[in-house]
């Protein structure tokens, strides 16, 4: 029906709950998680096999869904984001086999994770706005349910409702923006829209349509002041879901904005460069200042994500190929760093059931592997060399110099230094001497939780020491997004 990358996940998303209903309750999480992992491995295998084939030109896959005929475009930029989404999804299901074993309905939980990943991959590869919107809604609806999966907890239900209401408004705004684009160009096909607007000099309706699309996708991308769902959703959802949403779903929204700006609307670049410069500063200010005031570690990490979206916006504001490359690289690197941080925090919650700084003080001495990985993620988020966060932040700073926006690069350094304040509080809590006697009995996290944590920690270090492969991938992807001719 679709590409094999998507079809394999769809098949297993249907198969998993059926198998789960036939499985003894105490083994449901392990068996369904293992089955989901098979689906992710197959999908990743198809993706890795197809990447060498699409270096010269994208592969167009027609999709016939009855009355609606559309297509997917398998290209390098979409594969770049799909690789991140599939990788984090696979790590999340490995992690969840133990983390979610105490919960009921886990067969549906794994099915929802795969369906959400299908949505993310579909958005990455959509050739037209209609297909993009359908997959976008699939991703959003499944993520609402996953955020509120623990329906007996008031905090989860409240966060899911807030998230759903905000995203619902965003979806309606996206539809209005798409309708205006269709009215202006007579098509929803992305390459055709790009060609139609190639010589455009602006105009009120063009700016209105762009504004609506950025607003709609910006809610999911956590643009200040549209970020208000982020602290609640990241905090209340199960930690594997926090990792996927923070590491892949929010990053996907930023990718879609990049695709709209650099691929469809390059003719009005001056206008959106100034716009994103302002919002980069707003995100950095609010994310870092409010992050300093938090005691809940997951909430602190949520505001850290808001700040990092600001860093990513700097690359967009630069408006150059180097800026877009830096943006894509930090999207990928931040996805790995933030997913690692949430998974480490989830391991601590799994053992002690608490997440405030004063409650976790000293846990690092009882959970050395988890805490070491947590420290690695925190140092990477600060931008310490030789970790991957340093490379992408350095490239963002260089893009500021390249575009003559030194002031924005200086703000990047200043706010990165400010963020050290709340990251150090996490480090201090991890290495402190235990004050609570209850922590004396705490053990290291189970092996199925440690495997994804250690793999992500390894990637954070590897991509800092040897960034060449992912940097080249990001550079080639940015070239594609800035050249409509490759798709025509």
Buried (B, 14 or more C-beta within 10 A) or exposed (E): EBBBBBBBBBBBBEBBBEBBEEBEEEEBBBBBBBBBBBBBEBBBBBBEEBBEEBEEEBEEBEBEEEEEEBBBBBBBBBBBBBBBBBBBBBBBBBBBBBBBBEBBBBBBBBBBBBBBBBBBBBBBBBBBBBBBBBBBBBBBBBBBBBBBBBEEEEEBBEBBBBBBEBBBBBBEBBBBBBBBBBEBBEBBBBBBBBBBBEEBEEEEEBBBBBBBBBBBBBBBBBBBEBBBBBBBBBBBBBBBBBBBBBBBBBBBBBBBBBBBBBBBBBBBEEBBBEBBBEBBBBBBBBBBBBBBEBEBBBBBBBBBBBBBBBBBBBBBBBBBBBBBBBBBBBBBBBBBBBBBBBBBBBBBBBBBEBBBBEBBBBBBBBBEBBBBBBBBBBBBBBBBBEBBBBBBBBBBBBBBEBBEBEEBBEBBEEBBEBBBEBBEBBBEBBBBEBEBEEBEEBEBBBEBBBBBBBBBBEBBBBBBEEBEEBBEBBBBBBBBBBBBEBBE
